[in-house]
Amino acid sequence: MKLFKEMIQKGEQMCEELKELLAPEIVELKIRLAEQDAKLADKDAMLTDSTA
């Protein structure tokens, strides 16, 4: 999974055909990662508020 994430982040290294083939999965993974980041940011904000 780590390697796959790195490949997505460095997309210019993948050939165009592979990008087209994996496009739906890449979009889905990026959405999931963004959702996880948002949840972590919310938790971090709540922790910051509770300690203030």
C-alpha distance matrix in Angstrom:
0.0 3.8 5.4 5.0 6.2 8.6 9.8 10.6 12.4 14.2 15.0 18.4 17.0 16.1 19.1 20.6 20.5 16.8 16.5 19.1 17.5 14.2 16.1 16.2 12.6 12.0 15.0 13.9 10.6 12.8 15.4 13.3 12.3 16.0 17.2 15.4 16.8 20.1 20.2 19.6 22.3 24.6 24.2 24.8 27.8 29.2 29.0 30.7 33.4 34.0 34.5 36.8
3.8 0.0 3.8 5.4 5.2 6.3 8.7 10.0 10.7 12.3 14.1 17.1 15.8 15.7 19.1 20.9 21.5 17.8 17.3 20.4 19.3 16.0 17.6 18.3 14.8 13.4 16.2 15.7 12.1 13.3 16.3 14.5 12.5 15.9 17.6 15.5 16.1 19.8 20.1 18.9 21.3 24.0 23.6 23.6 26.7 28.4 27.9 29.2 32.2 33.0 33.1 35.3
5.4 3.8 0.0 3.8 5.4 5.0 6.2 8.7 9.9 10.4 11.9 14.7 12.7 12.6 16.0 18.2 18.7 15.1 15.0 18.3 17.3 14.4 16.4 17.7 14.5 13.0 16.3 16.5 13.2 14.4 17.7 16.6 14.8 18.0 20.1 18.5 18.9 22.5 23.3 22.2 24.3 27.2 27.0 26.9 29.9 31.8 31.3 32.5 35.5 36.5 36.6 38.6
5.0 5.4 3.8 0.0 3.8 5.4 5.0 6.3 8.7 9.8 10.2 13.5 12.2 11.1 14.3 15.8 16.1 12.5 12.1 15.1 14.0 10.8 12.7 13.9 10.8 9.3 12.8 13.0 10.0 11.5 14.8 14.0 12.8 15.9 18.0 17.0 17.8 21.0 22.0 21.5 23.5 26.2 26.4 26.7 29.4 31.3 31.3 32.5 35.2 36.4 36.8 38.7
6.2 5.2 5.4 3.8 0.0 3.8 5.4 5.1 6.2 8.6 9.7 13.2 12.7 12.4 15.8 17.0 17.9 14.5 13.2 16.2 15.8 12.3 13.2 14.3 11.3 9.0 11.7 12.0 8.6 9.1 12.5 11.8 9.8 12.8 15.2 14.1 14.4 17.7 18.9 18.3 20.0 22.9 23.3 23.3 25.9 28.0 28.0 29.1 31.8 33.1 33.5 35.2
8.6 6.3 5.0 5.4 3.8 0.0 3.8 5.4 5.1 6.1 8.3 11.2 10.3 10.9 14.6 16.4 17.8 14.7 13.5 17.1 17.1 14.0 14.9 16.7 14.2 11.5 14.2 15.3 12.0 11.9 15.5 15.3 12.8 15.3 18.2 17.0 16.6 20.0 21.5 20.4 21.8 25.0 25.4 24.9 27.5 29.9 29.7 30.4 33.3 34.7 34.8 36.4
9.8 8.7 6.2 5.0 5.4 3.8 0.0 3.8 5.5 5.1 5.8 8.7 7.5 7.3 11.0 12.8 14.1 11.0 10.1 13.7 13.8 11.1 12.3 14.7 12.5 9.9 13.1 14.6 12.0 12.1 15.9 16.1 14.4 16.7 19.6 19.0 18.9 22.1 23.8 23.1 24.5 27.5 28.2 28.0 30.4 32.7 32.8 33.5 36.3 37.8 38.1 39.6
10.6 10.0 8.7 6.3 5.1 5.4 3.8 0.0 3.8 5.4 5.0 8.7 9.1 8.5 11.7 12.4 13.9 11.1 9.0 12.2 12.8 9.7 9.8 12.0 10.2 6.9 9.6 11.5 9.2 8.7 12.5 13.3 11.7 13.6 16.6 16.6 16.4 19.3 21.3 21.0 22.2 25.0 26.1 26.0 28.1 30.5 31.0 31.7 34.2 35.9 36.4 37.8
12.4 10.7 9.9 8.7 6.2 5.1 5.5 3.8 0.0 3.8 5.6 8.5 9.5 10.3 13.7 14.5 16.7 14.2 11.9 15.2 16.2 13.3 12.9 15.1 13.5 9.9 11.8 13.8 11.2 9.6 13.4 14.3 11.8 13.2 16.6 16.4 15.4 18.3 20.6 19.9 20.6 23.8 24.9 24.3 26.3 29.0 29.3 29.6 32.3 34.2 34.5 35.6
14.2 12.3 10.4 9.8 8.6 6.1 5.1 5.4 3.8 0.0 3.8 5.6 6.0 7.9 11.3 12.7 15.2 13.1 11.3 14.9 16.2 13.9 13.9 16.7 15.4 12.0 14.2 16.6 14.3 13.0 16.8 17.8 15.6 16.9 20.4 20.1 19.1 22.1 24.4 23.5 24.1 27.4 28.5 27.8 29.8 32.6 32.8 32.9 35.7 37.6 37.7 38.7
15.0 14.1 11.9 10.2 9.7 8.3 5.8 5.0 5.6 3.8 0.0 3.8 5.3 5.5 8.5 9.2 11.8 9.9 7.7 11.2 12.9 11.0 10.7 14.0 13.3 10.0 12.2 15.1 13.5 12.4 16.0 17.6 16.0 17.2 20.6 20.9 20.3 22.9 25.3 25.0 25.6 28.6 30.0 29.6 31.5 34.2 34.7 34.9 37.4 39.5 39.9 40.9
18.4 17.1 14.7 13.5 13.2 11.2 8.7 8.7 8.5 5.6 3.8 0.0 3.8 5.5 7.6 8.5 11.8 11.0 9.2 12.5 14.6 13.5 13.3 16.8 16.6 13.5 15.5 18.6 17.2 15.9 19.4 21.2 19.6 20.5 24.0 24.4 23.5 26.0 28.6 28.2 28.5 31.7 33.1 32.5 34.2 37.1 37.6 37.6 40.1 42.3 42.5 43.3
17.0 15.8 12.7 12.2 12.7 10.3 7.5 9.1 9.5 6.0 5.3 3.8 0.0 3.8 6.5 9.1 11.7 10.3 9.8 13.3 14.6 13.7 14.4 17.9 17.1 14.4 17.1 19.7 18.0 17.4 21.1 22.3 20.6 22.2 25.5 25.5 24.8 27.7 29.9 29.3 30.0 33.2 34.3 33.7 35.8 38.5 38.7 38.9 41.7 43.6 43.7 44.8
16.1 15.7 12.6 11.1 12.4 10.9 7.3 8.5 10.3 7.9 5.5 5.5 3.8 0.0 3.7 6.4 8.2 6.5 6.5 10.0 11.0 10.3 11.5 15.1 14.4 12.3 15.2 17.7 16.4 16.4 19.9 21.1 20.1 21.8 24.8 25.0 24.9 27.6 29.7 29.5 30.5 33.4 34.6 34.4 36.4 39.0 39.4 39.9 42.4 44.3 44.7 45.9
19.1 19.1 16.0 14.3 15.8 14.6 11.0 11.7 13.7 11.3 8.5 7.6 6.5 3.7 0.0 3.8 5.5 5.5 6.4 8.9 10.2 10.9 12.0 15.7 15.7 14.1 16.7 19.4 18.8 18.9 22.1 23.6 22.9 24.5 27.4 28.0 28.0 30.5 32.7 32.7 33.6 36.4 37.7 37.7 39.6 42.1 42.7 43.2 45.6 47.5 48.0 49.2
20.6 20.9 18.2 15.8 17.0 16.4 12.8 12.4 14.5 12.7 9.2 8.5 9.1 6.4 3.8 0.0 3.8 5.4 5.0 6.2 8.6 9.9 10.1 13.8 14.7 13.3 15.2 18.2 18.3 18.1 20.9 22.9 22.7 23.8 26.6 27.7 27.8 29.9 32.2 32.7 33.4 36.0 37.6 37.7 39.3 41.8 42.8 43.2 45.4 47.5 48.2 49.2
20.5 21.5 18.7 16.1 17.9 17.8 14.1 13.9 16.7 15.2 11.8 11.8 11.7 8.2 5.5 3.8 0.0 3.8 5.4 5.1 6.2 8.6 9.8 13.0 13.9 13.4 15.6 18.1 18.5 19.0 21.6 23.3 23.6 25.0 27.5 28.5 29.1 31.1 33.2 33.9 34.9 37.2 38.8 39.2 40.9 43.2 44.2 44.9 47.0 48.9 49.8 51.0
16.8 17.8 15.1 12.5 14.5 14.7 11.0 11.1 14.2 13.1 9.9 11.0 10.3 6.5 5.5 5.4 3.8 0.0 3.8 5.4 5.0 6.1 8.3 11.4 11.4 10.9 13.7 15.8 15.6 16.6 19.4 20.6 20.8 22.6 25.0 25.7 26.4 28.7 30.5 31.0 32.3 34.7 36.0 36.5 38.4 40.5 41.3 42.2 44.5 46.2 47.0 48.4
16.5 17.3 15.0 12.1 13.2 13.5 10.1 9.0 11.9 11.3 7.7 9.2 9.8 6.5 6.4 5.0 5.4 3.8 0.0 3.8 5.4 5.2 5.6 9.3 9.8 8.4 10.7 13.4 13.4 13.7 16.5 18.2 18.3 19.7 22.2 23.2 23.7 25.8 27.9 28.5 29.5 31.9 33.4 33.8 35.5 37.8 38.8 39.5 41.6 43.5 44.4 45.6
19.1 20.4 18.3 15.1 16.2 17.1 13.7 12.2 15.2 14.9 11.2 12.5 13.3 10.0 8.9 6.2 5.1 5.4 3.8 0.0 3.8 5.5 5.1 8.2 10.0 9.6 11.0 13.6 14.7 15.1 17.2 19.2 19.9 21.1 23.3 24.8 25.5 27.2 29.3 30.3 31.3 33.3 35.1 35.8 37.3 39.4 40.7 41.5 43.3 45.3 46.4 47.5
17.5 19.3 17.3 14.0 15.8 17.1 13.8 12.8 16.2 16.2 12.9 14.6 14.6 11.0 10.2 8.6 6.2 5.0 5.4 3.8 0.0 3.8 5.7 7.7 8.7 9.5 11.6 13.2 14.1 15.6 17.5 18.9 19.9 21.6 23.4 24.6 25.8 27.7 29.3 30.4 31.8 33.7 35.1 36.1 37.8 39.7 40.8 42.0 43.9 45.5 46.8 48.1
14.2 16.0 14.4 10.8 12.3 14.0 11.1 9.7 13.3 13.9 11.0 13.5 13.7 10.3 10.9 9.9 8.6 6.1 5.2 5.5 3.8 0.0 3.8 5.7 5.4 6.0 8.6 10.1 10.5 12.1 14.3 15.4 16.2 18.1 20.0 20.9 22.2 24.2 25.7 26.7 28.2 30.2 31.4 32.4 34.2 36.1 37.1 38.3 40.3 41.9 43.1 44.5
16.1 17.6 16.4 12.7 13.2 14.9 12.3 9.8 12.9 13.9 10.7 13.3 14.4 11.5 12.0 10.1 9.8 8.3 5.6 5.1 5.7 3.8 0.0 3.8 5.5 5.0 6.1 8.6 9.8 10.4 12.2 14.2 15.2 16.3 18.3 19.9 20.8 22.4 24.3 25.6 26.7 28.5 30.2 31.2 32.6 34.6 36.0 36.9 38.7 40.5 41.8 43.0
16.2 18.3 17.7 13.9 14.3 16.7 14.7 12.0 15.1 16.7 14.0 16.8 17.9 15.1 15.7 13.8 13.0 11.4 9.3 8.2 7.7 5.7 3.8 0.0 3.8 5.5 5.2 6.2 8.6 10.0 10.7 12.4 14.3 15.4 16.6 18.5 20.0 21.2 22.7 24.4 25.7 27.2 28.8 30.2 31.6 33.2 34.8 36.0 37.5 39.2 40.8 42.1
12.6 14.8 14.5 10.8 11.3 14.2 12.5 10.2 13.5 15.4 13.3 16.6 17.1 14.4 15.7 14.7 13.9 11.4 9.8 10.0 8.7 5.4 5.5 3.8 0.0 3.8 5.5 5.1 6.1 8.5 9.8 10.5 12.1 14.1 15.3 16.4 18.2 19.9 21.0 22.4 24.1 25.7 26.9 28.3 30.1 31.6 32.8 34.3 36.0 37.4 38.9 40.5
12.0 13.4 13.0 9.3 9.0 11.5 9.9 6.9 9.9 12.0 10.0 13.5 14.4 12.3 14.1 13.3 13.4 10.9 8.4 9.6 9.5 6.0 5.0 5.5 3.8 0.0 3.8 5.4 5.1 6.1 8.6 9.9 10.4 12.2 14.2 15.2 16.3 18.2 19.9 20.9 22.2 24.2 25.7 26.6 28.3 30.2 31.3 32.4 34.3 36.0 37.2 38.6
15.0 16.2 16.3 12.8 11.7 14.2 13.1 9.6 11.8 14.2 12.2 15.5 17.1 15.2 16.7 15.2 15.6 13.7 10.7 11.0 11.6 8.6 6.1 5.2 5.5 3.8 0.0 3.8 5.5 5.1 6.2 8.7 9.9 10.5 12.3 14.3 15.2 16.5 18.4 19.9 20.9 22.6 24.4 25.5 26.8 28.7 30.2 31.2 32.8 34.7 36.2 37.3
13.9 15.7 16.5 13.0 12.0 15.3 14.6 11.5 13.8 16.6 15.1 18.6 19.7 17.7 19.4 18.2 18.1 15.8 13.4 13.6 13.2 10.1 8.6 6.2 5.1 5.4 3.8 0.0 3.8 5.5 5.1 6.2 8.6 9.9 10.6 12.4 14.2 15.3 16.6 18.4 19.9 21.2 22.7 24.3 25.7 27.1 28.7 30.1 31.6 33.1 34.8 36.2
10.6 12.1 13.2 10.0 8.6 12.0 12.0 9.2 11.2 14.3 13.5 17.2 18.0 16.4 18.8 18.3 18.5 15.6 13.4 14.7 14.1 10.5 9.8 8.6 6.1 5.1 5.5 3.8 0.0 3.8 5.4 5.1 6.1 8.5 9.8 10.5 12.2 14.1 15.3 16.4 18.2 19.9 21.0 22.3 24.1 25.7 26.8 28.3 30.1 31.5 32.9 34.5
12.8 13.3 14.4 11.5 9.1 11.9 12.1 8.7 9.6 13.0 12.4 15.9 17.4 16.4 18.9 18.1 19.0 16.6 13.7 15.1 15.6 12.1 10.4 10.0 8.5 6.1 5.1 5.5 3.8 0.0 3.8 5.5 5.1 6.1 8.6 9.8 10.4 12.2 14.2 15.2 16.3 18.3 19.9 20.7 22.3 24.3 25.6 26.5 28.3 30.1 31.4 32.6
15.4 16.3 17.7 14.8 12.5 15.5 15.9 12.5 13.4 16.8 16.0 19.4 21.1 19.9 22.1 20.9 21.6 19.4 16.5 17.2 17.5 14.3 12.2 10.7 9.8 8.6 6.2 5.1 5.4 3.8 0.0 3.8 5.5 5.1 6.2 8.6 9.8 10.5 12.4 14.2 15.2 16.5 18.4 19.8 20.9 22.6 24.4 25.5 26.9 28.7 30.3 31.5
13.3 14.5 16.6 14.0 11.8 15.3 16.1 13.3 14.3 17.8 17.6 21.2 22.3 21.1 23.6 22.9 23.3 20.6 18.2 19.2 18.9 15.4 14.2 12.4 10.5 9.9 8.7 6.2 5.1 5.5 3.8 0.0 3.8 5.4 5.1 6.2 8.6 9.8 10.6 12.3 14.1 15.3 16.6 18.2 19.9 21.1 22.6 24.2 25.7 27.0 28.7 30.3
12.3 12.5 14.8 12.8 9.8 12.8 14.4 11.7 11.8 15.6 16.0 19.6 20.6 20.1 22.9 22.7 23.6 20.8 18.3 19.9 19.9 16.2 15.2 14.3 12.1 10.4 9.9 8.6 6.1 5.1 5.5 3.8 0.0 3.8 5.4 5.0 6.1 8.6 9.8 10.5 12.1 14.2 15.3 16.2 18.2 19.9 20.9 22.2 24.2 25.6 26.9 28.4
16.0 15.9 18.0 15.9 12.8 15.3 16.7 13.6 13.2 16.9 17.2 20.5 22.2 21.8 24.5 23.8 25.0 22.6 19.7 21.1 21.6 18.1 16.3 15.4 14.1 12.2 10.5 9.9 8.5 6.1 5.1 5.4 3.8 0.0 3.8 5.4 5.0 6.1 8.6 9.8 10.4 12.3 14.2 15.1 16.3 18.3 19.9 20.7 22.3 24.3 25.7 26.8
17.2 17.6 20.1 18.0 15.2 18.2 19.6 16.6 16.6 20.4 20.6 24.0 25.5 24.8 27.4 26.6 27.5 25.0 22.2 23.3 23.4 20.0 18.3 16.6 15.3 14.2 12.3 10.6 9.8 8.6 6.2 5.1 5.4 3.8 0.0 3.8 5.4 5.1 6.2 8.6 9.8 10.6 12.4 14.1 15.3 16.6 18.4 19.8 21.0 22.6 24.5 25.8
15.4 15.5 18.5 17.0 14.1 17.0 19.0 16.6 16.4 20.1 20.9 24.4 25.5 25.0 28.0 27.7 28.5 25.7 23.2 24.8 24.6 20.9 19.9 18.5 16.4 15.2 14.3 12.4 10.5 9.8 8.6 6.2 5.0 5.4 3.8 0.0 3.8 5.4 5.1 6.2 8.5 9.8 10.6 12.2 14.1 15.3 16.5 18.2 19.9 21.1 22.6 24.3
16.8 16.1 18.9 17.8 14.4 16.6 18.9 16.4 15.4 19.1 20.3 23.5 24.8 24.9 28.0 27.8 29.1 26.4 23.7 25.5 25.8 22.2 20.8 20.0 18.2 16.3 15.2 14.2 12.2 10.4 9.8 8.6 6.1 5.0 5.4 3.8 0.0 3.8 5.5 5.1 6.1 8.6 9.9 10.3 12.1 14.2 15.2 16.2 18.2 19.9 21.0 22.4
20.1 19.8 22.5 21.0 17.7 20.0 22.1 19.3 18.3 22.1 22.9 26.0 27.7 27.6 30.5 29.9 31.1 28.7 25.8 27.2 27.7 24.2 22.4 21.2 19.9 18.2 16.5 15.3 14.1 12.2 10.5 9.8 8.6 6.1 5.1 5.4 3.8 0.0 3.8 5.4 5.0 6.2 8.7 9.7 10.4 12.3 14.2 15.1 16.4 18.3 20.0 21.0
20.2 20.1 23.3 22.0 18.9 21.5 23.8 21.3 20.6 24.4 25.3 28.6 29.9 29.7 32.7 32.2 33.2 30.5 27.9 29.3 29.3 25.7 24.3 22.7 21.0 19.9 18.4 16.6 15.3 14.2 12.4 10.6 9.8 8.6 6.2 5.1 5.5 3.8 0.0 3.8 5.4 5.1 6.2 8.6 9.8 10.6 12.3 14.1 15.3 16.5 18.5 20.0
19.6 18.9 22.2 21.5 18.3 20.4 23.1 21.0 19.9 23.5 25.0 28.2 29.3 29.5 32.7 32.7 33.9 31.0 28.5 30.3 30.4 26.7 25.6 24.4 22.4 20.9 19.9 18.4 16.4 15.2 14.2 12.3 10.5 9.8 8.6 6.2 5.1 5.4 3.8 0.0 3.8 5.4 5.1 6.0 8.5 9.8 10.5 12.1 14.1 15.2 16.5 18.3
22.3 21.3 24.3 23.5 20.0 21.8 24.5 22.2 20.6 24.1 25.6 28.5 30.0 30.5 33.6 33.4 34.9 32.3 29.5 31.3 31.8 28.2 26.7 25.7 24.1 22.2 20.9 19.9 18.2 16.3 15.2 14.1 12.1 10.4 9.8 8.5 6.1 5.0 5.4 3.8 0.0 3.8 5.5 5.0 6.1 8.6 9.8 10.3 12.2 14.2 15.4 16.4
24.6 24.0 27.2 26.2 22.9 25.0 27.5 25.0 23.8 27.4 28.6 31.7 33.2 33.4 36.4 36.0 37.2 34.7 31.9 33.3 33.7 30.2 28.5 27.2 25.7 24.2 22.6 21.2 19.9 18.3 16.5 15.3 14.2 12.3 10.6 9.8 8.6 6.2 5.1 5.4 3.8 0.0 3.8 5.4 5.1 6.2 8.6 9.8 10.5 12.3 14.3 15.4
24.2 23.6 27.0 26.4 23.3 25.4 28.2 26.1 24.9 28.5 30.0 33.1 34.3 34.6 37.7 37.6 38.8 36.0 33.4 35.1 35.1 31.4 30.2 28.8 26.9 25.7 24.4 22.7 21.0 19.9 18.4 16.6 15.3 14.2 12.4 10.6 9.9 8.7 6.2 5.1 5.5 3.8 0.0 3.8 5.4 5.1 6.2 8.5 9.8 10.5 12.4 14.3
24.8 23.6 26.9 26.7 23.3 24.9 28.0 26.0 24.3 27.8 29.6 32.5 33.7 34.4 37.7 37.7 39.2 36.5 33.8 35.8 36.1 32.4 31.2 30.2 28.3 26.6 25.5 24.3 22.3 20.7 19.8 18.2 16.2 15.1 14.1 12.2 10.3 9.7 8.6 6.0 5.0 5.4 3.8 0.0 3.8 5.4 5.1 6.1 8.6 9.9 10.7 12.3
27.8 26.7 29.9 29.4 25.9 27.5 30.4 28.1 26.3 29.8 31.5 34.2 35.8 36.4 39.6 39.3 40.9 38.4 35.5 37.3 37.8 34.2 32.6 31.6 30.1 28.3 26.8 25.7 24.1 22.3 20.9 19.9 18.2 16.3 15.3 14.1 12.1 10.4 9.8 8.5 6.1 5.1 5.4 3.8 0.0 3.8 5.4 5.0 6.1 8.6 10.0 10.6
29.2 28.4 31.8 31.3 28.0 29.9 32.7 30.5 29.0 32.6 34.2 37.1 38.5 39.0 42.1 41.8 43.2 40.5 37.8 39.4 39.7 36.1 34.6 33.2 31.6 30.2 28.7 27.1 25.7 24.3 22.6 21.1 19.9 18.3 16.6 15.3 14.2 12.3 10.6 9.8 8.6 6.2 5.1 5.4 3.8 0.0 3.8 5.4 5.1 6.1 8.7 10.0
29.0 27.9 31.3 31.3 28.0 29.7 32.8 31.0 29.3 32.8 34.7 37.6 38.7 39.4 42.7 42.8 44.2 41.3 38.8 40.7 40.8 37.1 36.0 34.8 32.8 31.3 30.2 28.7 26.8 25.6 24.4 22.6 20.9 19.9 18.4 16.5 15.2 14.2 12.3 10.5 9.8 8.6 6.2 5.1 5.4 3.8 0.0 3.8 5.4 5.1 6.2 8.6
30.7 29.2 32.5 32.5 29.1 30.4 33.5 31.7 29.6 32.9 34.9 37.6 38.9 39.9 43.2 43.2 44.9 42.2 39.5 41.5 42.0 38.3 36.9 36.0 34.3 32.4 31.2 30.1 28.3 26.5 25.5 24.2 22.2 20.7 19.8 18.2 16.2 15.1 14.1 12.1 10.3 9.8 8.5 6.1 5.0 5.4 3.8 0.0 3.8 5.5 5.3 6.2
33.4 32.2 35.5 35.2 31.8 33.3 36.3 34.2 32.3 35.7 37.4 40.1 41.7 42.4 45.6 45.4 47.0 44.5 41.6 43.3 43.9 40.3 38.7 37.5 36.0 34.3 32.8 31.6 30.1 28.3 26.9 25.7 24.2 22.3 21.0 19.9 18.2 16.4 15.3 14.1 12.2 10.5 9.8 8.6 6.1 5.1 5.4 3.8 0.0 3.8 5.5 5.2
34.0 33.0 36.5 36.4 33.1 34.7 37.8 35.9 34.2 37.6 39.5 42.3 43.6 44.3 47.5 47.5 48.9 46.2 43.5 45.3 45.5 41.9 40.5 39.2 37.4 36.0 34.7 33.1 31.5 30.1 28.7 27.0 25.6 24.3 22.6 21.1 19.9 18.3 16.5 15.2 14.2 12.3 10.5 9.9 8.6 6.1 5.1 5.5 3.8 0.0 3.8 5.6
34.5 33.1 36.6 36.8 33.5 34.8 38.1 36.4 34.5 37.7 39.9 42.5 43.7 44.7 48.0 48.2 49.8 47.0 44.4 46.4 46.8 43.1 41.8 40.8 38.9 37.2 36.2 34.8 32.9 31.4 30.3 28.7 26.9 25.7 24.5 22.6 21.0 20.0 18.5 16.5 15.4 14.3 12.4 10.7 10.0 8.7 6.2 5.3 5.5 3.8 0.0 3.8
36.8 35.3 38.6 38.7 35.2 36.4 39.6 37.8 35.6 38.7 40.9 43.3 44.8 45.9 49.2 49.2 51.0 48.4 45.6 47.5 48.1 44.5 43.0 42.1 40.5 38.6 37.3 36.2 34.5 32.6 31.5 30.3 28.4 26.8 25.8 24.3 22.4 21.0 20.0 18.3 16.4 15.4 14.3 12.3 10.6 10.0 8.6 6.2 5.2 5.6 3.8 0.0
